[in-house]
Amino acid sequence: MPPAPAAGAEISPPRQSLHALGRLGRRLLANKEISVLLAIVILFLLFEFFSANNIGFFTNVGLMESVAFVTSSVGLVAVAITALMISGEFDLSVSGTFALGPAVMGWLLREWEWNIVLCFFAALLIVSLVGLVNGLITTYIGVPSFIVTLGTLFAVTSWNRLILGGFPVTLSKEQKAGTFVKVLGGDIPHMPFAAPFVWMVGFGVLLAVMMRRTRFGNWSYAAGSLGGGVARAMGVPVRRVKLSNFVIAGMLAGLAGILQFSDFGSSSVASGIDLNLLAIVAVVVGGTSLFGAKGTVIGSVLGAIILGSLKIGLVVIKVPAEYYLGLVGVLLIVFAGLNARMEVLRRGGLKSTLFG
């Protein structure tokens, strides 16, 4: 083994280059968004290489439309719960809320024949109230959010069945042709995605700015990292912050369901099934900690793109659809482990990360 260079000795240019590359690599890996973006690129290249009959993957507009469609629903719900998870709470009821939004909107259109815009805002009000109830019980009564929202999921699912009576709600041809529905769920000419994807990206950017550039975002991180008592002692309105994040989660989950309803033209009780778990996977894949205080909204959007790409890509390479949820489970475990290891790297424990 060659002797170590003496103190003060100059390091040769090749070794300086290696050190510089090593530092750059560590910084890239420690950046959650770049790590997930790199995973997306690798996934796309794999599906492109193994695509059946050389139909391509990211070069096929139709396939990109399918990826964008799957991503939009999972992504908006993931965006909805990211701020909540950063503040240290969960919402398992978002899949039920996802179905409740279009159920209320469609029922009002069918039974009361309200104006479609009024039906839309009434549905958003109802799903926001679900989030408000979740937040009030969690923050003021002290029941863990996991238990509260699990109970709410069952209650909302039952409510959906009562509203719909076992039948789906549908939009008429006139309603689907209307400008309002097209804005919510219509196709965008000459683009490989529809309006729901744009809504997801828009809310993703809005919440990303809110979490990084506003006092409310700082409070959300503080509520998740310091714990309720310490954060309150520092002047953080913990209850108000968490309550607001519960309302945002309920509203955006319901909006995601309405956007899909506007795109499809119909919705049922089964809409959004397993979406709560898929959204949590997207959030974790995007780098958000299950213990709060760490994570980004953009990372969650990228995590949703991974799930959407995986679902469509498996079809392209002719892998049975039954493998999808299994691979999602593997992704969850792998990325949760990577997040934990990268946290060690971020704190300067490179040696224990690489060789521990």
N, C-alpha and C positions, 0 to 999 in steps of 0.2 A: 504494500500500500504506500503510495507516495506521501511524503511528509506534508502536513498542513502548512500553508503559507504563514510566514512570521507576521507578527502584529505590525501593522503599518505597511506591509508589502502590498504592491499593486497587484490587482487581479488582471489576468490576461484578457484581451478583448473577447476571445471566444467564450470564456467563462462569464464575462460581463453580459454578453448577449444571452447566454443560457439563464443567468439570474434574472435578467429583464423579462425574458419570455416566461419564466416561472412565475414572476410577480404578476404579469399580465394575465396568465392563465388562472391564477388564484383569484384575481379580481373578477374575471369573467364568470368563473364558477360560483363565486360568492354572490353575484348579482342574480336574484331569483328570476327576474323577467328574462334576462339573456339566457339563463340555463333552460327555461321552458321553451323559449323561442328556438334554441338549438335543437331541443327534442322534437319540436314540430317539423323543422327542416329535415331532420333525420327520418322521421316518420313518413313525410311526403316522398322523400327519395326512395325509401324502401318500397312503398306502394307503387311508385312510378316504375321501379325496376321489376317488381314481381307482378305487375298488372296483367290480367288475363287477356290474351289476344292482342297484346300491345296497344290497348285502347288508351293508355296514358292515365295519369291521375290528376296532377295539378295543371296539366295542359288541356284537360277536358272540361269545358264550360258547364256541361250538365252535371258532372260529378261535383264541381265546386259549388254549384247551386244547392246540391243535396247536403254537402258539408255545412254550408252557411245556414241552411234550414235547421239542421239538427243542433248546430252550435247556438243559434239565436235563443231557443227556449232554455236550454241548459245554462247558457251564458248569462241571460238576464236574471235568472233565479240565483246563479252564483254571485253575480254582482250584488243582488239584494241581500244576501246573507254574509258577504265579506265584512262589511263594517260591523255587523252584529257580532261576528266571531272575533274580530279584532278587539271589540269591547268586552270579550269574555263570555259570550252567551251563544246559545244554539237556537235554531228554529226548525223543528222537524215537520211542522205543519204546512210548509210551503207547497208541497205537492197537492194537498187538499185545497189550499187557497188558489193555486194555479187553476184548478177545475171550477172553483167557486165563482171566480170573476166572470167567465163566459156563461156559466149557468144562470147567474143573476141577470146579466145583460140580456141573454136570450129569452129568459122567462118574462122579463118586463116588456120586451119587444112583442112577444107572442100573446101574453095575457092582458097586459094593460095598454099595449100599442102606443107606448111613449115614443117621443122623438129619439132617434138612435143616439144622438149626442147626450141627451139626458140619461139614457140607459147606461151609457159608458161611464159617466161620472158617478151615477148611483152605484154601479158595480165597484168602482174604485173606492168609494166611500165605505162600502160593506167590507171589502178585503182589508182596508186600512184599519177598520174597527177590530177585525180579528187580530191584527198585529198589536193594536192598543190593549186588548184584553190580555194577550200573552205578556206584554210588557208590564201591565199593572200587577198581575198576579206574581210575576217573577220579582219585580223590584220592590213592591210594597208589602207583599205577604211573605216573600222569601222562599217560595217553592222553586226548586232548581228548574231552569228553563228547559232542560231535557225532558223532565216529567210533564211540565206544563204544556209544551208544544206537542208532545206525543199524545196527550189527552185531547188537545185541540184538533189534532189531525183526525182522530176518530170522530169527534163531534162534527167537524166540518164535512167529513166524508158522508156521514149520516144525513146531514143537512142537504148536501148535494143530491143525494138519492131522493129525498123528500121533494126538493124543488123540481127535479127533472122527471120524477115518477117512473124511472126506468127507461125513459126515451131521450134521445139526444136532442139538443136544441140546434136549430139551423137558421141560416140567413137566407132570405128570399133572393131571387135573381136581381130584383131592383135594389135591394140593400147592398148586395155584393158589388153591384155596378156603381154605387154611390161614391162620391169623392171621399167621404169620411172613412169608409171601410178600406178604400184603396190606400189612403195615407197610413192606416194602421197595418195593413197586411198585404197590400198589392205588390205586384212585380215592379221592378225598376228597369225600364228599357235599357238594353245594351250593357247591363251589369250582371255579374254572376251571383247576385243575391237579391232578396226581396226586402220590403220595408222592415220586417221584424229584426233583421240583422243590423240595419241602420239604427233602429231604436236601441238595440243592445249596446252598440258601440257608443252611441250618444250618451246614454246613461252611464256607461262605463267610464267615459272621459269625465263626465260631470262629477261622479262620485270620487274618481281618482283625484281630481283637483280639490274637492271638498276635504278628502282625508289628508292630503299633503299640504294644503295651503290655507286652511282655515282653523280657527280656534276649536271648532266642533270636532274636526279630525284629530287634533292634538288631544282633546279630551277623551276621544274614543280609545286612542292608544294608551292613554294614562289609566283609564278605567280598566283596561285589560291587563296592564302590566303591574300596577301598583296595588290592586285590590281595592275594594270599596272604601274601607276605613281610611287608608293612607291617602287615596286620591281625594276623598272628601276633605281631609285635613289640609290638603294643598289647594283647596278652593274649586275642585272639579265637581260639577253637578252630576254625580254619577247616575242617579236615578233618571234624571231628565235625558241624559245622553243615551242610556240604554233603552229607555222608553221610546225615544225618537228612532233609534235603529230598529226596534221591533216594528214600528209603524212603517218605516221605509221598506223593510223586508216583506211585510204583508202586502203593501201597495204594489211593489214591483213584481212580486210573484203573481198576483192577480192580473197585473198588466200583461205579463208574459203569456198567461192563458188567453187573455182577450186578443192579443196579437196573433196567436196561433188560430184562434177562432175566426178572426177576420181573414186569415190566409186560407184556411181550410173551408170555411163556410159552415162548419158544424163542430159540436163539442159534446162530450159525454162525461159520465162519472169517471171513466177510465182515463180521461185526459190527465197527463202529468204523473201517471203512476211511476213510482220509484224516482221521481225527479228530485225529491228532497235528498236522497242518498247520492244521486249522480252530481247534484250541485255541490254537495260537500266534498266529493272526490275532486271536482274541478277546482274548488277553492284550495284544497290541500296540495294538489298537483301544482297549482299556481304559487305555492310557497307560504300560504297562510297557516299559522300555527293553530292547532286544536286547543291550545291553552291560552289563546288570546295574545294581544299586544304586537304581534308580528304578522306582516302580510301586506299585499297590495291588491287593489281592484284590477289593475291591468294584468297582473299575474293570474287572477281568477278568470279573466276573459281568455287569456292564452290557454289556461287549463281546459276551458270549455271547448276551445278549438281542437285540442288534442283528442278529447272524447268524441267530438263530431267527426274528425278525420278518421279516428279508429273505427267507428261504426260503419262509415261508408267504405273505407279502405278494405275492410274484411270482405265486404261484398265483391269488391273489385278483384281481389286475389282469390275469390271463391272459397273462403273459409266459412263454415256454417255459422249462422247468426247466434247459435247457442253459446259460442265461445266468447261473445262480446262481454257479458257481465263478468265472466271469469277473468278476462284480461283487464277489465276495469278494476277488479279487486287486486290484481297483481300490481297495477299501476299505483293504486292507493298505498300499498305497503312499500313499494320501491321508492316512491317520491316522499313518503313520510320519513323513511330512513335516510334518504338523501338530504332532506331538509334538516334533520337532526345533525347529520355529519357536517353539512355546510355551515351550520351554526357554530360548531366547534372551530371550523376553519376561519369563520368570520371573527372569532374571538382570538385568533392568533395561534390556535392549536394545530398548525399544519402537520407537525410530525405525528401527533396522535391520530389525526384524521387519515393520513395516508398509510401509516404502518401499524395503527392500533388494531 
